[in-house]
Amino acid sequence: MEIRVLGALDVRVCGESVVPTAPKPRQVLGLLALRADQVVPAGVLAEELWSGRPPRSARTTVQTYVLQLRDLIDRA
């Protein structure tokens, strides 16, 4: 996996881009890339995604975004 975070976010697996087009999943990918090799709790991601005002469904939504990212990476 090759990750570039300076400039536009670029994440590639076997040369294939796995950056989602939707803004929130893209933001999750960027946040996880910046904290590589660290556990990032869903609550931390939710705080970042919704600027400290996460909706009640934030935990489930973050889990969905992570699942989408895993699927993108698996397909690559």
N, CA, C and O atoms as a GROMACS GRO file, in nm:
protein
  304
    1MET      N    1   0.085  -0.116   0.000
    1MET     CA    2   0.000   0.000   0.000
    1MET      C    3   0.090   0.123   0.000
    1MET      O    4   0.185   0.132   0.077
    2GLU      N    5   0.058   0.216  -0.085
    2GLU     CA    6   0.131   0.341  -0.096
    2GLU      C    7   0.036   0.455  -0.059
    2GLU      O    8  -0.071   0.468  -0.117
    3ILE      N    9   0.078   0.537   0.038
    3ILE     CA   10  -0.008   0.645   0.087
    3ILE      C   11   0.065   0.778   0.075
    3ILE      O   12   0.180   0.792   0.118
    4ARG      N   13  -0.002   0.875   0.014
    4ARG     CA   14   0.052   1.010   0.004
    4ARG      C   15  -0.051   1.106   0.062
    4ARG      O   16  -0.167   1.108   0.021
    5VAL      N   17  -0.006   1.186   0.158
    5VAL     CA   18  -0.099   1.279   0.223
    5VAL      C   19  -0.062   1.426   0.201
    5VAL      O   20  -0.139   1.515   0.236
    6LEU      N   21   0.055   1.451   0.143
    6LEU     CA   22   0.090   1.589   0.110
    6LEU      C   23   0.031   1.620  -0.027
    6LEU      O   24   0.050   1.544  -0.122
    7GLY      N   25  -0.041   1.730  -0.036
    7GLY     CA   26  -0.116   1.757  -0.159
    7GLY      C   27  -0.246   1.680  -0.152
    7GLY      O   28  -0.304   1.662  -0.045
    8ALA      N   29  -0.291   1.633  -0.267
    8ALA     CA   30  -0.415   1.555  -0.271
    8ALA      C   31  -0.391   1.417  -0.210
    8ALA      O   32  -0.286   1.356  -0.230
    9LEU      N   33  -0.489   1.368  -0.135
    9LEU     CA   34  -0.480   1.235  -0.076
    9LEU      C   35  -0.472   1.131  -0.188
    9LEU      O   36  -0.554   1.132  -0.279
   10ASP      N   37  -0.374   1.044  -0.181
   10ASP     CA   38  -0.358   0.938  -0.280
   10ASP      C   39  -0.319   0.810  -0.206
   10ASP      O   40  -0.214   0.804  -0.142
   11VAL      N   41  -0.404   0.710  -0.216
   11VAL     CA   42  -0.377   0.580  -0.154
   11VAL      C   43  -0.394   0.476  -0.264
   11VAL      O   44  -0.498   0.467  -0.329
   12ARG      N   45  -0.289   0.397  -0.284
   12ARG     CA   46  -0.291   0.296  -0.390
   12ARG      C   47  -0.253   0.159  -0.335
   12ARG      O   48  -0.165   0.146  -0.250
   13VAL      N   49  -0.322   0.059  -0.386
   13VAL     CA   50  -0.292  -0.080  -0.356
   13VAL      C   51  -0.266  -0.147  -0.490
   13VAL      O   52  -0.354  -0.149  -0.577
   14CYS      N   53  -0.147  -0.202  -0.507
   14CYS     CA   54  -0.107  -0.264  -0.634
   14CYS      C   55  -0.128  -0.168  -0.751
   14CYS      O   56  -0.169  -0.209  -0.859
   15GLY      N   57  -0.100  -0.040  -0.727
   15GLY     CA   58  -0.113   0.061  -0.831
   15GLY      C   59  -0.253   0.114  -0.854
   15GLY      O   60  -0.271   0.206  -0.933
   16GLU      N   61  -0.352   0.058  -0.787
   16GLU     CA   62  -0.491   0.100  -0.806
   16GLU      C   63  -0.535   0.192  -0.692
   16GLU      O   64  -0.514   0.162  -0.574
   17SER      N   65  -0.594   0.305  -0.729
   17SER     CA   66  -0.641   0.400  -0.629
   17SER      C   67  -0.755   0.341  -0.547
   17SER      O   68  -0.846   0.278  -0.602
   18VAL      N   69  -0.750   0.362  -0.416
   18VAL     CA   70  -0.858   0.318  -0.327
   18VAL      C   71  -0.917   0.436  -0.252
   18VAL      O   72  -0.976   0.420  -0.145
   19VAL      N   73  -0.902   0.556  -0.308
   19VAL     CA   74  -0.956   0.675  -0.245
   19VAL      C   75  -1.103   0.688  -0.285
   19VAL      O   76  -1.134   0.697  -0.404
   20PRO      N   77  -1.194   0.689  -0.187
   20PRO     CA   78  -1.335   0.702  -0.221
   20PRO      C   79  -1.368   0.840  -0.277
   20PRO      O   80  -1.296   0.936  -0.251
   21THR      N   81  -1.476   0.849  -0.352
   21THR     CA   82  -1.516   0.978  -0.408
   21THR      C   83  -1.600   1.059  -0.309
   21THR      O   84  -1.598   1.182  -0.315
   22ALA      N   85  -1.671   0.992  -0.220
   22ALA     CA   86  -1.754   1.063  -0.121
   22ALA      C   87  -1.665   1.132  -0.018
   22ALA      O   88  -1.565   1.074   0.026
   23PRO      N   89  -1.700   1.254   0.023
   23PRO     CA   90  -1.613   1.332   0.112
   23PRO      C   91  -1.587   1.271   0.250
   23PRO      O   92  -1.472   1.270   0.296
   24LYS      N   93  -1.688   1.221   0.317
   24LYS     CA   94  -1.668   1.170   0.454
   24LYS      C   95  -1.582   1.043   0.455
   24LYS      O   96  -1.489   1.035   0.535
   25PRO      N   97  -1.610   0.942   0.370
   25PRO     CA   98  -1.520   0.826   0.368
   25PRO      C   99  -1.377   0.865   0.329
   25PRO      O  100  -1.281   0.807   0.379
   26ARG      N  101  -1.363   0.962   0.239
   26ARG     CA  102  -1.230   1.010   0.201
   26ARG      C  103  -1.160   1.072   0.322
   26ARG      O  104  -1.041   1.053   0.343
   27GLN      N  105  -1.237   1.147   0.403
   27GLN     CA  106  -1.181   1.209   0.523
   27GLN      C  107  -1.139   1.101   0.624
   27GLN      O  108  -1.034   1.114   0.687
   28VAL      N  109  -1.219   0.996   0.639
   28VAL     CA  110  -1.183   0.886   0.729
   28VAL      C  111  -1.052   0.823   0.683
   28VAL      O  112  -0.963   0.798   0.764
   29LEU      N  113  -1.040   0.798   0.553
   29LEU     CA  114  -0.918   0.739   0.500
   29LEU      C  115  -0.797   0.829   0.529
   29LEU      O  116  -0.691   0.780   0.569
   30GLY      N  117  -0.814   0.958   0.508
   30GLY     CA  118  -0.706   1.052   0.537
   30GLY      C  119  -0.667   1.054   0.684
   30GLY      O  120  -0.548   1.056   0.717
   31LEU      N  121  -0.767   1.053   0.771
   31LEU     CA  122  -0.740   1.052   0.915
   31LEU      C  123  -0.668   0.925   0.957
   31LEU      O  124  -0.575   0.930   1.038
   32LEU      N  125  -0.710   0.812   0.903
   32LEU     CA  126  -0.645   0.685   0.936
   32LEU      C  127  -0.502   0.681   0.881
   32LEU      O  128  -0.412   0.628   0.945
   33ALA      N  129  -0.483   0.738   0.762
   33ALA     CA  130  -0.349   0.742   0.704
   33ALA      C  131  -0.254   0.826   0.789
   33ALA      O  132  -0.137   0.791   0.806
   34LEU      N  133  -0.305   0.936   0.841
   34LEU     CA  134  -0.222   1.023   0.924
   34LEU      C  135  -0.186   0.958   1.057
   34LEU      O  136  -0.087   0.996   1.120
   35ARG      N  137  -0.265   0.862   1.100
   35ARG     CA  138  -0.241   0.794   1.227
   35ARG      C  139  -0.205   0.647   1.206
   35ARG      O  140  -0.246   0.560   1.283
   36ALA      N  141  -0.129   0.622   1.102
   36ALA     CA  142  -0.090   0.484   1.070
   36ALA      C  143  -0.025   0.417   1.190
   36ALA      O  144   0.047   0.481   1.267
   37ASP      N  145  -0.050   0.290   1.206
   37ASP     CA  146   0.004   0.208   1.315
   37ASP      C  147  -0.048   0.251   1.452
   37ASP      O  148   0.014   0.222   1.554
   38GLN      N  149  -0.162   0.319   1.455
   38GLN     CA  150  -0.224   0.357   1.581
   38GLN      C  151  -0.370   0.313   1.578
   38GLN      O  152  -0.433   0.308   1.472
   39VAL      N  153  -0.422   0.281   1.694
   39VAL     CA  154  -0.566   0.254   1.706
   39VAL      C  155  -0.636   0.388   1.709
   39VAL      O  156  -0.602   0.475   1.789
   40VAL      N  157  -0.734   0.404   1.622
   40VAL     CA  158  -0.811   0.529   1.618
   40VAL      C  159  -0.955   0.493   1.655
   40VAL      O  160  -1.026   0.435   1.573
   41PRO      N  161  -0.998   0.528   1.775
   41PRO     CA  162  -1.134   0.494   1.817
   41PRO      C  163  -1.240   0.561   1.730
   41PRO      O  164  -1.218   0.671   1.678
   42ALA      N  165  -1.352   0.494   1.715
   42ALA     CA  166  -1.463   0.548   1.634
   42ALA      C  167  -1.505   0.685   1.685
   42ALA      O  168  -1.541   0.772   1.606
   43GLY      N  169  -1.501   0.705   1.815
   43GLY     CA  170  -1.539   0.835   1.872
   43GLY      C  171  -1.448   0.948   1.825
   43GLY      O  172  -1.494   1.060   1.802
   44VAL      N  173  -1.320   0.919   1.811
   44VAL     CA  174  -1.225   1.019   1.762
   44VAL      C  175  -1.256   1.053   1.617
   44VAL      O  176  -1.255   1.170   1.579
   45LEU      N  177  -1.283   0.951   1.536
   45LEU     CA  178  -1.319   0.975   1.396
   45LEU      C  179  -1.447   1.057   1.387
   45LEU      O  180  -1.457   1.149   1.306
   46ALA      N  181  -1.545   1.024   1.470
   46ALA     CA  182  -1.672   1.096   1.469
   46ALA      C  183  -1.653   1.243   1.506
   46ALA      O  184  -1.711   1.331   1.444
   47GLU      N  185  -1.570   1.268   1.607
   47GLU     CA  186  -1.543   1.407   1.647
   47GLU      C  187  -1.481   1.485   1.531
   47GLU      O  188  -1.518   1.600   1.507
   48GLU      N  189  -1.389   1.423   1.460
   48GLU     CA  190  -1.323   1.488   1.346
   48GLU      C  191  -1.421   1.509   1.231
   48GLU      O  192  -1.423   1.616   1.169
   49LEU      N  193  -1.502   1.407   1.201
   49LEU     CA  194  -1.593   1.415   1.087
   49LEU      C  195  -1.701   1.520   1.103
   49LEU      O  196  -1.740   1.584   1.006
   50TRP      N  197  -1.748   1.537   1.224
   50TRP     CA  198  -1.859   1.629   1.247
   50TRP      C  199  -1.820   1.746   1.337
   50TRP      O  200  -1.904   1.803   1.406
   51SER      N  201  -1.694   1.780   1.335
   51SER     CA  202  -1.642   1.898   1.407
   51SER      C  203  -1.691   1.908   1.550
   51SER      O  204  -1.734   2.015   1.595
   52GLY      N  205  -1.683   1.797   1.622
   52GLY     CA  206  -1.720   1.798   1.763
   52GLY      C  207  -1.869   1.793   1.790
   52GLY      O  208  -1.911   1.804   1.905
   53ARG      N  209  -1.950   1.778   1.684
   53ARG     CA  210  -2.096   1.772   1.702
   53ARG      C  211  -2.152   1.651   1.627
   53ARG      O  212  -2.236   1.667   1.538
   54PRO      N  213  -2.107   1.531   1.663
   54PRO     CA  214  -2.153   1.412   1.589
   54PRO      C  215  -2.301   1.384   1.613
   54PRO      O  216  -2.352   1.406   1.723
   55PRO      N  217  -2.370   1.333   1.511
   55PRO     CA  218  -2.511   1.294   1.529
   55PRO      C  219  -2.519   1.165   1.611
   55PRO      O  220  -2.418   1.100   1.636
   56ARG      N  221  -2.638   1.129   1.651
   56ARG     CA  222  -2.656   1.007   1.729
   56ARG      C  223  -2.611   0.882   1.652
   56ARG      O  224  -2.566   0.784   1.712
   57SER      N  225  -2.625   0.888   1.522
   57SER     CA  226  -2.590   0.773   1.439
   57SER      C  227  -2.442   0.769   1.402
   57SER      O  228  -2.402   0.689   1.318
   58ALA      N  229  -2.359   0.853   1.464
   58ALA     CA  230  -2.219   0.867   1.425
   58ALA      C  231  -2.142   0.735   1.432
   58ALA      O  232  -2.069   0.702   1.338
   59ARG      N  233  -2.157   0.660   1.538
   59ARG     CA  234  -2.081   0.536   1.554
   59ARG      C  235  -2.112   0.438   1.440
   59ARG      O  236  -2.020   0.382   1.380
   60THR      N  237  -2.240   0.420   1.410
   60THR     CA  238  -2.280   0.330   1.302
   60THR      C  239  -2.232   0.382   1.167
   60THR      O  240  -2.187   0.304   1.083
   61THR      N  241  -2.240   0.512   1.148
   61THR     CA  242  -2.196   0.572   1.021
   61THR      C  243  -2.046   0.555   1.002
   61THR      O  244  -2.001   0.523   0.893
   62VAL      N  245  -1.969   0.577   1.108
   62VAL     CA  246  -1.824   0.559   1.100
   62VAL      C  247  -1.792   0.413   1.068
   62VAL      O  248  -1.705   0.385   0.987
   63GLN      N  249  -1.862   0.320   1.131
   63GLN     CA  250  -1.840   0.178   1.102
   63GLN      C  251  -1.870   0.147   0.956
   63GLN      O  252  -1.800   0.068   0.894
   64THR      N  253  -1.973   0.209   0.901
   64THR     CA  254  -2.007   0.190   0.760
   64THR      C  255  -1.896   0.243   0.670
   64THR      O  256  -1.860   0.179   0.572
   65TYR      N  257  -1.842   0.361   0.703
   65TYR     CA  258  -1.734   0.418   0.624
   65TYR      C  259  -1.611   0.327   0.626
   65TYR      O  260  -1.546   0.306   0.523
   66VAL      N  261  -1.579   0.273   0.742
   66VAL     CA  262  -1.463   0.184   0.754
   66VAL      C  263  -1.488   0.056   0.673
   66VAL      O  264  -1.396   0.007   0.608
   67LEU      N  265  -1.608   0.003   0.677
   67LEU     CA  266  -1.641  -0.116   0.598
   67LEU      C  267  -1.625  -0.086   0.449
   67LEU      O  268  -1.572  -0.169   0.374
   68GLN      N  269  -1.670   0.030   0.405
   68GLN     CA  270  -1.655   0.069   0.264
   68GLN      C  271  -1.507   0.076   0.226
   68GLN      O  272  -1.468   0.031   0.118
   69LEU      N  273  -1.425   0.132   0.314
   69LEU     CA  274  -1.282   0.142   0.287
   69LEU      C  275  -1.219   0.002   0.278
   69LEU      O  276  -1.138  -0.024   0.189
   70ARG      N  277  -1.256  -0.085   0.368
   70ARG     CA  278  -1.205  -0.223   0.365
   70ARG      C  279  -1.243  -0.291   0.234
   70ARG      O  280  -1.161  -0.361   0.174
   71ASP      N  281  -1.366  -0.271   0.189
   71ASP     CA  282  -1.411  -0.329   0.062
   71ASP      C  283  -1.329  -0.276  -0.055
   71ASP      O  284  -1.288  -0.353  -0.142
   72LEU      N  285  -1.305  -0.146  -0.058
   72LEU     CA  286  -1.224  -0.086  -0.165
   72LEU      C  287  -1.084  -0.148  -0.167
   72LEU      O  288  -1.031  -0.181  -0.273
   73ILE      N  289  -1.025  -0.161  -0.049
   73ILE     CA  290  -0.889  -0.215  -0.040
   73ILE      C  291  -0.889  -0.364  -0.079
   73ILE      O  292  -0.798  -0.409  -0.149
   74ASP      N  293  -0.988  -0.439  -0.034
   74ASP     CA  294  -0.995  -0.581  -0.070
   74ASP      C  295  -1.009  -0.601  -0.220
   74ASP      O  296  -0.946  -0.691  -0.276
   75ARG      N  297  -1.089  -0.517  -0.286
   75ARG     CA  298  -1.108  -0.530  -0.431
   75ARG      C  299  -0.982  -0.496  -0.509
   75ARG      O  300  -0.962  -0.548  -0.619
   76ALA      N  301  -0.898  -0.411  -0.453
   76ALA     CA  302  -0.774  -0.373  -0.522
   76ALA      C  303  -0.675  -0.486  -0.511
   76ALA      O  304  -0.564  -0.475  -0.563
   0.00000   0.00000   0.00000
